[in-house]
Amino acid sequence: MAPLLLFFFLFPFLQPTKSHSTHHANPHLSRLYNNSVLLDDQRVTLHWSLSNSSISLAAQSARKSNYLAIGFGEQMKNSYAYVAWTEQHGKCHVRSYWISGRDASSIHHTSEDLTLVVCVSINGIISFEITRPLNPSCTGKIECDNIIDPTKPLSVIWSMGHEWSGTHLSEKNMHFAMSDQPEPVFLLSGLARKERDLGIILAIHGFFMFVSWGILFPGGVLSARFLKHGDGDIWFRSHQYLQYSGLVITFVALILAGVGLGGFYFYSSHVKFGTVSILLAVSQPINAYFRPKKPETRGTGTNKRVVWEYAHVITGRVSLVFGIVGLFTGLKHFGVAYDSEIAERLVWGLVLWILISVSVVLYLEFKELQRRRRERNFSEVNWELGGLDDDEFVDLLEADEL
């Protein structure tokens, strides 16, 4: 049961203290938040904590400036930004913006639902904190589309400048320093790394999961279904080998995803379906260990064995269904976060694989039905011939030859 501990992860949520003081900076922002990363060029630090419905953010510059801006987007154009600036008398402000272009007239103030706003500037070093919902509860406004999905990498950019205004902006409000490229920040794991690196890890994770839930587990089910009429216990050994191999590879894939993302999280439908399927799969060898003994002769045993067999079969097949749904949701998630074209091709490939597998199962079911009919007909013939003595049986065969 030890691998199940990988599924438990806590999300402690520490709210920053509400304050508007411009005289006391908090030098220990990292202690107030669960995660922090140095953004591109290591001149701005981003801190954050997640809850079920909101995110608390904090940013701090490493050099003096009169304003600090943090944006969500691949570039300045079409990004959402939070700007903290100081006025001449030292008062610090924070506002949210939508940026539609690269000039000052393209910076539009928005009315986001920001709470627990803190803005501090000491010796020219600006830091600010905000709390906002992950999914804004509004419609019809540009800021309503500023949705943060913790399961996807968030592209973060930054800029600093000499002057900012809460009313009229001009070209003199442009930045003197900015990030060279967007930084993909993985909010759930607290990591900032290249998307390509994590994409490779998750691609391997997906391939291992396909091997388990698309090949090994279905193979184990088919061996138990169609090999029982073979010699010895080959069906049982095949069933065990394939199922245990599938579990091992599944846990290897889980470890890869955990290392890549820095933990296990339950925000996406992919993780929820995957969790259910894995828990059901893990329960199979456990209930197999406690299976009732098979009665030596028919009619002498209790119903416990029959009930167990039905439960074992149903649990295994439900687990397989959830696992296949998990494969599809995983590909969908991969496509949204990384490459939709590749993910779409993989989805169609998985659909083709399932259609081929279903065709094979239908063929095997047809052959199994034929085999059972032959056995039933043979047993009926034996029963009818059972009333003949040996001499009559020989005479019957000789009469057929004539």
N, C-alpha and C positions, 0 to 999 in steps of 0.2 A: 504493500500500500504506500510505500515511501514516495513513488513518483507522483502520487496524487497531491502531495504537498506543493508541487510546482504550480498548482492551480490557485493557491491562496495568496492574494496580494492585497495589502491594505492601502487605502488612500487617505492618510492623515491630512486634514485640511486646517491650516493655521491662518486665520484672518489677520492681516496687518492692522495695527492700531490706527484708527482714524485720527488724522491730525493735519492741520494746515500751517503749522509753524514753519517759518523760513529761517529759523535760528539754530535748530538742532537736527542734524543729519543722523541717520541710523547707520553706523558703520558695519553693521552685522546683518545686512539684508539676506545673506545666504542662510542665516539661522531662522529667518521667518518664513522661508519658502522651501518647498520640497526639492526643487530642481533649479539648476542654473547652468548657463553656458556662456562662453566668450564668443561673441559674434565675429563675423568676418573682419580680419585685420586686428582683432583682439583689442579694440578701442572702446567697445561697449559690452557691458555684461547684462544679460537678460535672466531674470528670476521668475519663477511661476509656481503656483500650486493649483491643482485641479480638484473640483468637487463634482458631484453628479450633474449639475446644471450650470456651473459658472467656473470662471478661471480668474485667479488673481495674478496680476503681472507687475513686475517692477523692472526698471531699467536704470542703469547708472553709467555715465561716461567716464572715461579714463583721462580726459584732458579738459581744459577749461573751454567753455562756450557759453553763449547766452540762450541757446535753445538746443534741445535734444529731441529728435524725432525717431520713432520706431514704426516701421511700416510692415504690413502683411501683403506680400505680392512678389512677383518675379522681378519687377522693376518699379520705378517711381510711378509711371503711368498705370492707371487702373489698380491702384493699391489703396488700402485703408491705413491711415496713419494716426498715431497719438503723439502730440507735440507738447513738451513741457518747456516753458520759457520764463524768463525773469524780466520784470520791468525795471526802469531806472531806479526806483525807490526800493527795489529788492523783493517785491512781492512775486510769488511764483504761481503760475497757472498751468492747467492741463486741459487740452481740448482734443476732440476727435475730428478727423477730416477724411474726405474722399478726394482722391487726386485723379483727375481725368486727363491730364497732360503734363508737359514738362515746364510750363511757365507759371508765373504767380497767379494768373487769372484762372488757372485750372485747379486750384486748391479750394475745395468747398467744405465749409464747416458743416458737421452733422450733429444730430441730437441723440447720440448713443446713450444708453442707460448705464452710466458709469457711477459706481459707488465706491466708498472707502478711498477717496482720492487723496493722495499725499504728494506734495511737490516741495522739494528742498534744493536750495543752491547754497553751497558753502565754498567760499574761495573760488568761485567760478565752476565748481564741479556740480553738475545737475544730476539729481536722481528723482524718480517719480514712481508712484504706485497707483494702480487702479484695480478695481474688480468689475467684471462685466459678465453677462450671460453668455454661454456657449452658443445658444441659438436665440437671437433677438426676438422678442414677442411683439412684432409689429409687421405691418404690410404696407406696400405702396411707397416706401422710402428707400433710398439707395443704401442706407445703413442697415436695412433689414436683411440684406444679402451678405452681411459681414458675419458669416457663420464659421465657427471654429469647430472642426471635427477632430477630436483628439486621436482618432485612429489613423489619420493621414498626416504626412509631414507638412509642417507649416513653414512656408518660405518667409523669412524675416530679413528686412533691410533696415538701414539706419542712416541718419545724417545729422550733422551739427552745423550751426551757423552763428553769426555775430548778432543777428537781430531778428525778432519776430513780433508780430502784431496780432491782437485779437480782433481787429476790425479790417483795415485795408492793407493788403499785402502787395508788395511790388518786387521788382527784380533784386533790390538790395536785401531782401529777405532770403535770398537763395543761400544754400549751404556752402561752407568752405571745406567740408570733409564729408565723405559718404562711403558706404560699403562698396567694394568692387563687384560683388556678386551676391545674390540671395543665399542665405544660409538655411538649409533644410533642418528644421528643429523638430524632433520627435517628442511631442509633449508627454506621451505616456511613459516613455523610457528615460526622459531627461538627457537625451543625447543630441548632439549636433554633429552630423557626419555626412559624408557624401551619399546622395541617394543611390548611386550606382553600387556602392559597397553593400548597403543594406538590401538593395534589390537582388543582388546575387545570392545573399544569404537566404532571403525569403523564397527565391526561385528554387534553391536546393530543398528548402523546407517543403515547398509545394510538390516537388518531384517525389520526395520520400513519402509524403502523404498519399500521393497517387499510387505508388507501389504498394502501400499497405491497403488502402481502401478501394483501389481499383483493380488490384491483382490478387494479393495474398489472402485477404479476408474473404472475398468472393470465391477464391479457389478452395478455401477451407470449407465453405458452405457447400459447394458443389461436390467435394469429395465425400462429405457426410451424406449427401443426398443420393449420389449415383454410384458409389463404389462399395456399398454394403453387400452386394451380391457376389463380390469377388472373393478370392481365397484368403483365408486368415483375417488378420486385423489391419490390412493395408489401408483401409479407409480411415480407421481410427488414428493410425500413425500419421497419415497424410494430413488429416484434419488438425491434429495437435501441432504438427510441424509448421503448417501454414499459418495457423492462428497465433502461435507464439512468436513466429518470425514477424508477423504483422504488428504485434504489440511492441516488439523491440524496436523496429524501424519507426513506429509512431512516436515512441519516446525519444528517439534520436532526433526526429524532426521537431519535436517540442523543445528540446534543449537548444537546437539551432535557432528557433524563433525566439526563445527566451533570451539567449545571449545577444541576438541581433537587436531586439527591442528593449532589452534591459529589464524584462519582467513579463508577467502574464496579466492581461487586462480583459475586461468583459464588456467593452463598449459596443463592439461590432457583432452583427448577426453571425458572421463567420466563426468567431470565437465561441459564441453561445451554442451553435450547432455542433461545432467540433468538441466542445466540452461534454455535451450530452452523449455523443457517439463514443467518445473515449471512456467515459464512466461506465456506459453499458458494456463496452468491450472488455474492460477490466473486470467487470462483475462475472463474466462468463467462466473464466478458469476458477474463480472463487466458488461459484455455485456448482461447478463440475466436481470440485473436491468433496462437496457435501451431498452429491447425488445419491439417492436411495439405491440399494442393491437391486439388480434385476432378478425377478423371481425365476427359479430354476425351471418350473413348468407353468404353462399358461393357466390362469385362473386361480393360482395359489397365492399370488402376491396381492398387495394392497394397491390402492389407486395413487399412492405417493409417487411411484416411478412414472406413471403416465402423466401426472400433473407436472412433474419436474421436466419431462421430455418436452412437453408443449411449451412450458415457460422458457426452457433453454433455447428452443428453436425460435420462438417469437422474439425473445430478447435479442438474439443474434441478428435476426433479419431487420428488426427496427434499428439496431445499432448501425447496420450496413446502410440503411436508407438515410439516416442522419449523417453518416460519414460522407456519402455521395453528395448530399445537399451541401455539406461543409466544403467539398471540393469546388462546387460551383460558386458558392459565396466567397471562397478564398480567391478564385480567379477574378471575380467581379471587383473585390477589394484591391487586388493587385493592379487591375487595369485602371482603376480610378486614381491610385496613388503613383503609378509608374508609367506603364505603356499600354494604352487601351487597345491598340491594334494587335499587339502580340497576345494580350489576354483574350481578345475576341477569337483569334485563331485557335488558341488553346481550348476555349469553351467549345468550339465546333469539333475540335479533335476529341474532346471528352464525350460529347454527344455521340459521335461516330463510334467510339469505343464501347459506349453503353449499348448502342443499337446492335453492334456485333455480338456483344456478350449476351444480350437478350435472345438473339437469334440462336446462339449456341445452346442456351438453356432450354429454349423451346424444342430444339432438335433432340437434346438429351431426354427431355420429358417424353417426347414421342417414342424414342427408343425404349425408355423405361416402361412405358405403357404397353408396348408390344411384348416386352420380355415378361411382364406380369400376366398378360393374356395367355402367352404360351405355357407358363407355369400353371395357370389355373386350368387351362384345357387339359394339360397333361395329368394333373391331379384328378380331374373329373373322369378321364379315361381309366386311370388306375382304379378309381373307386368303382366304376362300372365293371371292370374286369376282375375285381376282387372276389366276386361270388363264384368264379369258375375254378374247378380243380385243375390240376396239372394236365390230365389227359384231355379234358375239354379244351384247355388253352392251346395244346399242341394241335388238336384237330381243327381249331379255329384258324390257326396260322396256316395249316396245310390247305384248308379250304380257300383261303385268300390267294394262295399261290396258284391254285387251279383257276 
